[in-house]
Amino acid sequence: MQRRVASKFGRMLFSIVFVSIVVFVLIRLSGDPSVTLLPYDATIEQREAVRHAYGWDQPIYVQYVRFLSRAVQGDFGLSIHRRQPALELVLERVPATFELAFLSMAVSIVIGVMGGVLTAVMRGTIVDYAATSAAFVGRSMPSFWLGLMLILLFAVALGWLPTSGRIGLNSRVLPIITLSSYGIAEVLLLVRQGMVEALRQDYVRTARAKGLVENAVRFRHALRNVLLPVVTVAGISFGDLLGGALITENVFAWPGMGRLALESVYNRDFPVIQAVVLFISVGIVVVNFLVDLMYGILDPRIRHAEIET
């Protein structure tokens, strides 16, 4: 068990370093950041002076080593546009982004699992066909398009909900629906398929033969064996939710990391972009690491295999 945890922890660190290299190189291919710091008519000497002051005239590997050595200490440099520490700007936006992502994930899991169980139990009925059809539609719609349609319907046409902001519970409804729609569809279809197969297994027939009530058979025996792939999807979906939040936040003017990242891209604010991307990447990698560790808890076969190896 310890060897497996150490191995996966090493892979997690490698993934973070690899992402930091990719982000660092790609951002510097986007153009000269000194353009945003100096007026349009600045001389070449002035531009060279600024580039030298920030170390942008050094070889890229020297810049990366310096960046990494500071990043591990929580120093991502000053924002070029706002002249504030980049990490400080990101941390101000983290609660809004993670609130949106976690609430959307919770809604996806709860509604998806309940819908999957219901459609499996009522397989072949109108409820099953309607739910699965809605799930396929939900998987096909881009989140930004769905967000705009929800704004037009519930905010503009009906006036029930606000179009933007993060004030009150009403402002959270449309962003959460937008972000969770794909996750609900994914979990619902996965649970439905797993439940249909599980309800046909011999251990379910044995449980019924023992006289257990149907709800105990469905939730204590059948659903438990379907949870492992749901946990996998939840871990992957968390990364998708964080990525989708970058777009959804701009649709609903949600004050999270997504809006900060977009503003920083427009301004070529390298330190802030690096801080945002690495923060999100670390969050995704850590969540997937924890999900992987949960496999042994949910599935005894994995835990026994680890002990034997």
C-alpha positions as CSV (number, residue, x, y, z in Angstrom):
1,M,0.0,0.0,0.0
2,Q,2.8,2.4,0.9
3,R,4.7,1.7,-2.3
4,R,1.6,2.3,-4.3
5,V,0.9,5.7,-2.6
6,A,4.6,6.7,-3.0
7,S,4.5,5.8,-6.7
8,K,1.3,7.7,-7.3
9,F,2.6,10.7,-5.4
10,G,5.7,10.7,-7.5
11,R,3.6,10.6,-10.7
12,M,1.6,13.5,-9.3
13,L,4.7,15.6,-8.8
14,F,5.9,14.7,-12.3
15,S,2.6,15.8,-13.8
16,I,2.7,19.2,-12.0
17,V,6.3,19.8,-13.1
18,F,5.4,18.8,-16.7
19,V,2.4,21.1,-16.7
20,S,4.5,24.0,-15.4
21,I,7.0,23.5,-18.2
22,V,4.3,23.4,-20.9
23,V,2.6,26.5,-19.5
24,F,5.8,28.4,-19.1
25,V,7.0,27.8,-22.7
26,L,3.6,28.3,-24.4
27,I,3.0,31.6,-22.6
28,R,6.3,33.0,-23.8
29,L,5.5,32.0,-27.4
30,S,2.5,34.4,-27.3
31,G,4.5,37.6,-27.6
32,D,6.6,40.1,-25.8
33,P,5.1,41.2,-22.5
34,S,7.0,44.5,-22.5
35,V,4.5,45.7,-25.1
36,T,1.8,46.0,-22.3
37,L,4.2,47.8,-20.0
38,L,5.4,50.5,-22.3
39,P,3.7,53.0,-24.6
40,Y,3.3,52.3,-28.2
41,D,6.1,54.7,-29.2
42,A,8.7,53.3,-26.7
43,T,12.2,53.1,-28.1
44,I,14.1,49.8,-28.5
45,E,16.4,50.8,-25.6
46,Q,13.5,51.3,-23.3
47,R,12.1,47.9,-24.3
48,E,15.4,46.2,-23.7
49,A,15.7,47.9,-20.3
50,V,12.4,46.5,-19.2
51,R,13.1,43.0,-20.6
52,H,16.4,43.0,-18.7
53,A,14.8,44.2,-15.5
54,Y,12.3,41.3,-15.6
55,G,14.9,38.8,-16.8
56,W,13.1,38.2,-20.1
57,D,16.4,38.6,-22.0
58,Q,17.8,35.4,-20.3
59,P,17.6,32.0,-22.0
60,I,14.3,30.3,-21.5
61,Y,15.7,27.5,-19.4
62,V,17.3,30.0,-17.0
63,Q,13.9,31.8,-16.7
64,Y,12.1,28.5,-16.0
65,V,14.6,27.5,-13.2
66,R,14.2,30.9,-11.6
67,F,10.4,30.7,-11.9
68,L,10.2,27.2,-10.5
69,S,12.5,28.0,-7.5
70,R,10.3,30.9,-6.6
71,A,7.0,29.1,-7.3
72,V,7.8,26.4,-4.8
73,Q,8.0,29.2,-2.2
74,G,4.7,30.6,-3.3
75,D,6.2,33.5,-5.2
76,F,4.9,33.8,-8.8
77,G,6.0,37.3,-9.2
78,L,4.2,40.6,-9.5
79,S,1.2,41.0,-11.9
80,I,2.4,43.1,-14.9
81,H,-1.0,44.7,-15.2
82,R,-2.0,45.3,-11.6
83,R,1.3,45.4,-9.8
84,Q,0.2,43.1,-7.1
85,P,1.6,39.6,-6.2
86,A,0.2,37.1,-8.7
87,L,-0.6,34.5,-6.1
88,E,-2.5,37.0,-4.0
89,L,-4.7,37.8,-6.9
90,V,-5.4,34.2,-7.6
91,L,-6.2,33.3,-4.0
92,E,-8.8,36.1,-3.9
93,R,-10.6,34.3,-6.7
94,V,-10.2,30.7,-5.6
95,P,-13.2,30.6,-3.2
96,A,-15.6,31.6,-6.0
97,T,-14.3,29.1,-8.5
98,F,-14.1,26.2,-6.1
99,E,-17.6,27.0,-4.7
100,L,-19.0,26.8,-8.3
101,A,-17.0,23.6,-9.1
102,F,-17.9,21.7,-5.9
103,L,-21.5,22.7,-5.9
104,S,-21.8,21.6,-9.5
105,M,-20.1,18.3,-8.8
106,A,-22.3,17.6,-5.8
107,V,-25.4,18.4,-7.9
108,S,-24.1,16.1,-10.7
109,I,-23.5,13.2,-8.4
110,V,-26.7,13.4,-6.4
111,I,-29.1,13.9,-9.4
112,G,-27.1,11.6,-11.6
113,V,-27.0,8.7,-9.1
114,M,-30.7,9.1,-8.3
115,G,-31.7,9.4,-11.9
116,G,-29.5,6.4,-12.9
117,V,-31.1,4.2,-10.2
118,L,-34.6,5.4,-11.2
119,T,-34.1,4.7,-14.9
120,A,-32.6,1.3,-14.2
121,V,-35.5,0.3,-12.0
122,M,-38.0,1.7,-14.5
123,R,-36.1,0.4,-17.6
124,G,-38.2,0.4,-20.7
125,T,-40.8,2.9,-19.5
126,I,-41.5,6.4,-20.6
127,V,-39.5,7.7,-17.7
128,D,-36.5,5.8,-18.8
129,Y,-36.7,7.0,-22.4
130,A,-37.2,10.6,-21.3
131,A,-34.4,10.7,-18.8
132,T,-31.8,9.0,-21.1
133,S,-32.8,11.2,-24.0
134,A,-32.4,14.3,-21.9
135,A,-29.0,12.9,-20.8
136,F,-27.8,12.5,-24.3
137,V,-28.9,16.1,-25.1
138,G,-27.1,17.3,-22.0
139,R,-23.9,15.7,-23.1
140,S,-24.1,17.3,-26.5
141,M,-24.6,20.9,-25.5
142,P,-21.6,23.2,-25.1
143,S,-21.7,24.8,-21.6
144,F,-21.3,28.4,-22.9
145,W,-24.3,28.0,-25.3
146,L,-26.4,26.5,-22.6
147,G,-25.5,29.3,-20.2
148,L,-26.5,31.9,-22.8
149,M,-29.8,30.1,-23.4
150,L,-30.5,29.9,-19.7
151,I,-29.9,33.7,-19.4
152,L,-32.2,34.5,-22.2
153,L,-35.0,32.3,-20.8
154,F,-34.8,32.7,-17.0
155,A,-33.2,36.1,-16.7
156,V,-34.2,38.1,-19.8
157,A,-37.6,36.6,-20.8
158,L,-39.0,35.5,-17.4
159,G,-37.0,37.8,-15.1
160,W,-36.8,35.1,-12.4
161,L,-33.0,35.0,-11.9
162,P,-30.1,37.5,-12.2
163,T,-27.9,37.4,-15.3
164,S,-24.6,37.8,-13.4
165,G,-22.8,38.3,-10.1
166,R,-22.3,36.4,-6.9
167,I,-24.8,37.9,-4.6
168,G,-27.5,35.7,-3.0
169,L,-28.5,32.1,-3.8
170,N,-30.3,33.2,-6.9
171,S,-27.1,34.2,-8.6
172,R,-25.7,30.6,-8.2
173,V,-28.6,28.8,-9.8
174,L,-27.9,29.4,-13.5
175,P,-24.1,28.8,-13.3
176,I,-24.5,25.6,-11.4
177,I,-27.1,24.3,-13.8
178,T,-24.8,25.2,-16.7
179,L,-21.8,23.5,-15.2
180,S,-23.6,20.4,-13.8
181,S,-25.6,19.5,-16.9
182,Y,-22.9,17.5,-18.5
183,G,-21.9,15.8,-15.3
184,I,-25.5,14.8,-14.5
185,A,-25.9,13.2,-17.9
186,E,-22.6,11.3,-17.6
187,V,-23.3,10.0,-14.1
188,L,-26.9,9.1,-14.9
189,L,-26.0,7.0,-18.0
190,L,-23.1,5.3,-16.1
191,V,-25.2,4.4,-13.1
192,R,-28.1,3.3,-15.2
193,Q,-25.9,0.9,-17.2
194,G,-24.2,-0.4,-14.1
195,M,-27.4,-0.9,-12.2
196,V,-29.1,-2.8,-15.1
197,E,-26.2,-5.2,-15.1
198,A,-25.9,-5.5,-11.3
199,L,-29.6,-6.2,-10.9
200,R,-29.1,-9.3,-13.1
201,Q,-26.3,-10.8,-11.1
202,D,-26.6,-13.8,-8.9
203,Y,-25.7,-12.0,-5.6
204,V,-28.8,-9.8,-6.2
205,R,-31.0,-12.8,-6.7
206,T,-29.6,-14.3,-3.6
207,A,-30.3,-11.2,-1.6
208,R,-33.9,-11.2,-2.8
209,A,-34.2,-14.9,-1.9
210,K,-33.1,-14.1,1.6
211,G,-36.1,-11.8,1.9
212,L,-34.4,-8.5,1.9
213,V,-36.6,-5.5,1.0
214,E,-36.2,-4.2,-2.6
215,N,-34.6,-0.9,-1.5
216,A,-31.9,-2.8,0.5
217,V,-31.2,-4.9,-2.5
218,R,-30.9,-2.0,-4.8
219,F,-28.9,0.4,-2.6
220,R,-26.9,-1.8,-0.3
221,H,-25.9,-4.5,-2.8
222,A,-26.4,-3.4,-6.4
223,L,-25.5,0.3,-6.1
224,R,-22.5,-0.3,-4.0
225,N,-20.9,-2.2,-6.9
226,V,-21.6,0.7,-9.3
227,L,-19.9,3.4,-7.1
228,L,-16.3,2.7,-8.2
229,P,-16.8,4.0,-11.8
230,V,-18.9,6.9,-10.4
231,V,-15.9,7.9,-8.3
232,T,-13.7,7.7,-11.3
233,V,-16.0,9.9,-13.3
234,A,-16.4,12.3,-10.4
235,G,-12.6,12.8,-10.3
236,I,-12.3,13.4,-14.0
237,S,-15.4,15.6,-14.0
238,F,-13.8,17.8,-11.3
239,G,-11.1,18.7,-13.8
240,D,-13.7,19.3,-16.5
241,L,-15.7,21.5,-14.1
242,L,-12.7,23.6,-13.3
243,G,-12.0,24.0,-17.0
244,G,-15.6,24.7,-17.8
245,A,-15.7,27.2,-15.0
246,L,-13.2,29.3,-16.9
247,I,-15.8,29.8,-19.6
248,T,-18.9,29.8,-17.5
249,E,-17.5,32.4,-15.2
250,N,-17.2,34.8,-18.1
251,V,-20.7,34.1,-19.3
252,F,-22.2,34.9,-15.9
253,A,-19.6,37.5,-14.8
254,W,-18.7,35.2,-11.9
255,P,-15.8,36.7,-10.0
256,G,-13.5,33.6,-10.1
257,M,-10.2,32.5,-11.6
258,G,-11.8,32.1,-15.0
259,R,-12.4,35.8,-15.4
260,L,-9.0,36.6,-13.9
261,A,-7.4,34.3,-16.4
262,L,-9.2,35.8,-19.4
263,E,-8.3,39.3,-18.3
264,S,-4.6,38.2,-17.9
265,V,-4.5,36.7,-21.3
266,Y,-5.7,39.9,-22.9
267,N,-3.1,41.9,-21.0
268,R,-0.3,39.3,-21.5
269,D,0.1,39.1,-17.7
270,F,2.5,36.2,-17.6
271,P,2.8,35.8,-13.8
272,V,-1.0,35.7,-13.2
273,I,-1.6,33.3,-16.1
274,Q,1.0,30.9,-14.8
275,A,-0.3,31.2,-11.2
276,V,-3.9,30.5,-12.4
277,V,-3.0,27.5,-14.6
278,L,-0.7,25.9,-12.1
279,F,-3.2,26.4,-9.3
280,I,-5.9,24.7,-11.3
281,S,-3.5,21.9,-12.5
282,V,-2.4,21.2,-9.0
283,G,-6.1,21.0,-7.8
284,I,-7.0,18.6,-10.6
285,V,-3.9,16.3,-10.0
286,V,-4.4,16.2,-6.3
287,V,-8.1,15.4,-6.6
288,N,-7.3,12.5,-9.1
289,F,-4.6,11.3,-6.6
290,L,-7.2,11.2,-3.8
291,V,-9.8,9.5,-6.0
292,D,-7.2,6.8,-7.0
293,L,-6.6,6.2,-3.3
294,M,-10.3,5.8,-2.7
295,Y,-10.4,2.8,-5.0
296,G,-9.0,0.5,-2.3
297,I,-11.7,1.7,0.1
298,L,-14.6,1.2,-2.3
299,D,-13.3,-2.0,-3.9
300,P,-11.8,-4.6,-1.6
301,R,-10.3,-6.5,-4.6
302,I,-7.9,-3.6,-5.2
303,R,-7.0,-3.4,-1.6
304,H,-6.2,-7.2,-1.5
305,A,-4.2,-6.9,-4.7
306,E,-2.1,-4.2,-3.1
307,I,-1.4,-6.3,-0.1
308,E,-0.3,-9.3,-2.2
309,T,2.0,-7.2,-4.3
